[in-house]
Amino acid sequence: MEKDESTAALMQALRGTNINDDDFAASGSTMSVVEMRSLGDSLPLDYDPPALSAYFAKRPGAVITRVLQVLSVSGGWLASVAFEALRGQLTPGSEAEVQAVARLRGVLVSLGPFFIKLGQALSIRPDILSPKAMVQLQQLCDKVPPFDSGLAMQTVRDDLDVADVAEIYSKITAEPVAAASLGQVYRATLRATGEEVAVKVQRPFVLETVSLDLHLARLLGLALRNTPISQRLDVVDLLDEFAARFYQELDYERECANGIRVAQDMRKIPRVVIPKNYPEFTSRRVHTAQWVTGEKLSQSQADDVGELVNLGVVTYLTQLLDTGFFHADPHPGNMLRTAEGELVILDFGLMTEVTDNQKYGMIEAIAHLINRDYEYIGEDFVNLEFIPKGVDTRPIVPALARVFDAALAGGGAKSINFQELAADLAEITFKFPFRIPPYFALIIRAISVLEGIALVGNPQFAIVDEAYPYISKRLLTDDSPRLRAALRYMVYGKSQTFDVDRMIDLLQALENNPNRLTPDGAAAEEAARAREALTFFFSREGEVFRTFLLDEVVNAADALSREAFTELTLTPAFSALSRLPAPPGARALLRALAPPLTEKDQKVVASIRKLTDFFLGNLDVGGVDALANARSNNPAVLQNLAPSAQSLQRARALLPVLADNREEMTRFGLQIVGRLTEMQAARALSFARDAIAARA
């Protein structure tokens, strides 16, 4: 029962179920900042610890003031936590921990942006906090009282170099429509075009206050490096990662550029709206973007919410596995549904770059998971930075095997219950030297938020079912050596035996991929009934897959031709011909060129037949058992492998589509003929070599 509660709490936390997404602060909220005078120098605009140290070394008064502020606000909380810890009550998941974190929320809001953002970052880290603590911390509200609009308009005038805000905006609200710890938003109309826009203005002295807090926190982290806490968690590394991202959020010009890049990356996905950005009306402290009217996706009661969630999965997977430019601040408030049924994604201040090594590593881990090769998964975890390099993963493998065996029971990878899996993996993180990399914590959060929204309307929603088509597309189309190896491993496994069912599973997933469109955005009308998999196979995009499958097709064609020849030799006509005079060794050469089928050959033929049936939409007709009579004294193979009238009708429906890909079809056919010729030439040479050796 306790584990079930822990699991439920963890999934609530990962999905952002408890995130406070109000537009304004709760009544009575306050937030402190530190004002600093200029001494002829300036703060670094990117996170630079040595530069921060030099800057604040000249301002001891500001440092002392901030330390006193922090201690006065947090002193009571720190004393109570220390007391509970000494009594042994502050254990992970305990009621004392939950209450302590609940009290911490008010402290963090009062202390300002750095502490609020740090609390939010920790609220998605199951390797640092217990699930119940994560849930409490996610109720932390980023919204604080707005600052004076006169100061905001002065910032606009200064940064955009105008004497009057009306030079840019013909209308702008007198007060903000939303206010958060870093800035506040006004609704306005552009004078030049009449377009409605959202104008975000940064809070005064935010950069100074955040920089000072980061400087002080880093000094504390350095002091803790020689304490027991550092054995599990390097506070300085964690802080540096967090700080670098935080500085990005403070740069509105970067956010504007991010939005433009994401809009370009997502342009081919229908019904996804990325608000237009206006770099000409944007500075480091002022951001102007398109105003989009909509309701929060998490609160929408529309019938198409499920479709939009699926679209969101495609969008995030495109960022994760294709572009590598990932939206790192996903929460329900950043996704809207428009009245037209479109999905709007907002706020690109915090993005993360996913490297090719990370992309490929995730897909490789999935391939190893499907084949239950847990030793390799241990290596994958090192490659993905879950486990430090140099750590012996062998003791971890049995724990991984238990967790994944239980998760895979009853239907393979697509049957995984991620609620139980996430809880089990979170438990492992406390027993072994695991850490969840910051980039992966954000990935988990993004996908989990989408899953949480979908489950409200569809309790049967499975995120892996929506992700599998996208992973399939990447495996079948990417020509990188690592993904080709991953595809081969997924289809052939450890036994190095072609698994046609797994290949068909990948192709079926490809057909279900909502982002698999022809270049003009839709299939031609006359090919509406054509199988997408076969269309893909002979398209230019399918070149990687054709190359991958070439060996199996050649082996099947060779086996079929040899079997057809064997059956031909059993006919009366061939028997009559065989009595005619023939050059010495001719019959032996024919036998060498068409050796009897082995059991492996028959399996290859059966697999290709099954794959062909799938391509023609005819999987239930004939099937693998059609080869049961392959060795009988009648043309069984030719009869069983001959296409049915239904298959021929379906094949004719494909002709218009295949005609568009005739160059690829011709090239593939020539490759098959060339490989078959090479095989026969090799057999002939082997026969000649053996004959010469026998005469010697």
FENHU-V806674 format. One record per backbone hydrogen bond with DSSP energy under -1.0 kcal/mol. NH is the residue of the N-H (numbers start at 1). CO is the residue of the C=O. If there is no record, write none. Layout:
# FENHU-V806674
((NH & CO) (NH & CO))
This chain:
# FENHU-V806674
((5 & 1) (6 & 2) (7 & 3) (8 & 4) (9 & 5) (10 & 6) (11 & 7) (12 & 8) (13 & 9) (14 & 10) (15 & 11) (16 & 13) (17 & 12) (19 & 16) (20 & 138) (29 & 26) (32 & 110) (52 & 48) (53 & 49) (54 & 50) (55 & 51) (56 & 52) (57 & 53) (59 & 56) (63 & 59) (64 & 60) (65 & 61) (66 & 62) (67 & 63) (68 & 64) (69 & 65) (70 & 66) (71 & 67) (72 & 68) (73 & 69) (74 & 70) (75 & 71) (78 & 74) (79 & 75) (80 & 76) (81 & 77) (82 & 78) (83 & 79) (84 & 80) (85 & 81) (86 & 82) (87 & 83) (88 & 85) (89 & 84) (91 & 89) (94 & 91) (98 & 94) (99 & 95) (100 & 96) (101 & 97) (102 & 98) (103 & 99) (104 & 100) (105 & 101) (107 & 103) (108 & 104) (109 & 105) (110 & 106) (111 & 107) (116 & 112) (117 & 113) (118 & 114) (119 & 115) (120 & 116) (121 & 117) (122 & 118) (123 & 119) (124 & 121) (125 & 122) (128 & 125) (129 & 125) (134 & 130) (135 & 131) (136 & 132) (137 & 133) (138 & 134) (139 & 136) (140 & 137) (152 & 148) (153 & 149) (154 & 150) (155 & 151) (156 & 152) (157 & 153) (158 & 154) (159 & 155) (160 & 156) (162 & 157) (167 & 164) (168 & 165) (169 & 165) (170 & 189) (173 & 187) (177 & 185) (178 & 185) (179 & 23) (180 & 183) (181 & 142) (184 & 201) (185 & 178) (186 & 199) (188 & 197) (189 & 171) (190 & 195) (191 & 168) (194 & 190) (197 & 188) (198 & 289) (199 & 186) (200 & 287) (201 & 184) (202 & 285) (203 & 182) (206 & 203) (209 & 205) (210 & 206) (211 & 207) (212 & 208) (213 & 209) (214 & 210) (215 & 211) (216 & 212) (217 & 213) (218 & 214) (219 & 215) (220 & 216) (221 & 217) (222 & 218) (223 & 219) (224 & 220) (227 & 224) (230 & 227) (231 & 228) (233 & 229) (235 & 233) (238 & 234) (239 & 235) (240 & 236) (241 & 237) (242 & 238) (243 & 239) (244 & 240) (245 & 241) (246 & 242) (247 & 243) (248 & 244) (249 & 245) (250 & 246) (251 & 248) (252 & 284) (255 & 251) (256 & 252) (257 & 253) (258 & 254) (259 & 255) (260 & 256) (261 & 257) (262 & 258) (263 & 259) (264 & 260) (265 & 261) (266 & 262) (269 & 266) (272 & 269) (273 & 343) (278 & 288) (281 & 278) (282 & 279) (283 & 286) (287 & 200) (289 & 198) (290 & 276) (291 & 196) (295 & 337) (297 & 335) (299 & 296) (305 & 302) (308 & 304) (309 & 305) (310 & 306) (311 & 307) (312 & 308) (313 & 309) (314 & 310) (315 & 311) (316 & 312) (317 & 313) (318 & 314) (319 & 315) (320 & 316) (321 & 317) (322 & 318) (323 & 318) (324 & 319) (326 & 352) (328 & 350) (334 & 331) (335 & 332) (336 & 344) (337 & 295) (338 & 342) (341 & 338) (343 & 271) (344 & 336) (345 & 273) (346 & 334) (352 & 326) (354 & 324) (359 & 355) (360 & 356) (361 & 357) (362 & 358) (363 & 359) (364 & 360) (365 & 361) (366 & 362) (367 & 363) (368 & 364) (369 & 365) (370 & 366) (371 & 367) (372 & 369) (373 & 368) (374 & 372) (377 & 373) (378 & 374) (379 & 375) (380 & 376) (381 & 377) (382 & 378) (383 & 379) (384 & 380) (385 & 382) (386 & 381) (387 & 381) (391 & 388) (397 & 393) (400 & 396) (401 & 397) (402 & 398) (403 & 399) (404 & 400) (405 & 401) (406 & 402) (407 & 403) (408 & 404) (411 & 408) (412 & 408) (415 & 412) (416 & 413) (421 & 417) (422 & 418) (423 & 419) (424 & 420) (425 & 421) (426 & 422) (427 & 423) (428 & 424) (429 & 425) (430 & 427) (431 & 428) (432 & 428) (434 & 432) (435 & 386) (441 & 437) (442 & 438) (443 & 439) (444 & 440) (445 & 441) (446 & 442) (447 & 443) (448 & 444) (449 & 445) (450 & 446) (451 & 447) (452 & 448) (453 & 449) (454 & 450) (455 & 451) (458 & 454) (461 & 458) (466 & 462) (467 & 463) (468 & 464) (471 & 467) (472 & 468) (473 & 469) (474 & 470) (475 & 471) (476 & 472) (477 & 473) (478 & 474) (484 & 480) (485 & 481) (486 & 482) (487 & 483) (488 & 484) (489 & 485) (490 & 486) (491 & 487) (492 & 488) (493 & 489) (497 & 492) (499 & 491) (503 & 499) (504 & 500) (505 & 501) (506 & 502) (507 & 503) (508 & 504) (509 & 505) (510 & 506) (511 & 507) (512 & 508) (513 & 510) (516 & 513) (517 & 515) (521 & 518) (527 & 524) (528 & 525) (530 & 527) (535 & 531) (536 & 532) (537 & 533) (538 & 534) (539 & 536) (543 & 540) (546 & 542) (547 & 543) (548 & 544) (549 & 545) (550 & 546) (553 & 549) (554 & 550) (555 & 551) (556 & 552) (557 & 553) (558 & 554) (559 & 555) (560 & 556) (561 & 557) (562 & 558) (563 & 559) (564 & 560) (565 & 561) (566 & 562) (567 & 563) (568 & 564) (569 & 565) (571 & 568) (575 & 571) (576 & 572) (577 & 573) (578 & 574) (580 & 577) (586 & 583) (589 & 585) (590 & 586) (591 & 587) (592 & 588) (593 & 589) (594 & 590) (602 & 598) (603 & 599) (604 & 600) (605 & 601) (606 & 602) (607 & 603) (608 & 604) (609 & 605) (610 & 606) (611 & 607) (612 & 608) (613 & 609) (614 & 610) (615 & 611) (616 & 612) (617 & 614) (618 & 613) (621 & 618) (623 & 621) (626 & 623) (627 & 624) (628 & 625) (630 & 627) (632 & 629) (636 & 634) (639 & 635) (640 & 636) (641 & 637) (648 & 644) (649 & 645) (650 & 646) (651 & 647) (652 & 648) (653 & 649) (658 & 654) (659 & 655) (661 & 658) (662 & 659) (665 & 661) (666 & 662) (667 & 663) (668 & 664) (669 & 665) (670 & 666) (671 & 667) (672 & 668) (673 & 669) (674 & 670) (675 & 671) (676 & 672) (677 & 673) (678 & 674) (679 & 675) (680 & 676) (681 & 677) (682 & 678) (683 & 679) (684 & 680) (685 & 681) (686 & 682) (687 & 683) (688 & 684) (689 & 685) (690 & 686) (691 & 687) (692 & 688) (693 & 689) (694 & 690) (695 & 691) (696 & 692))
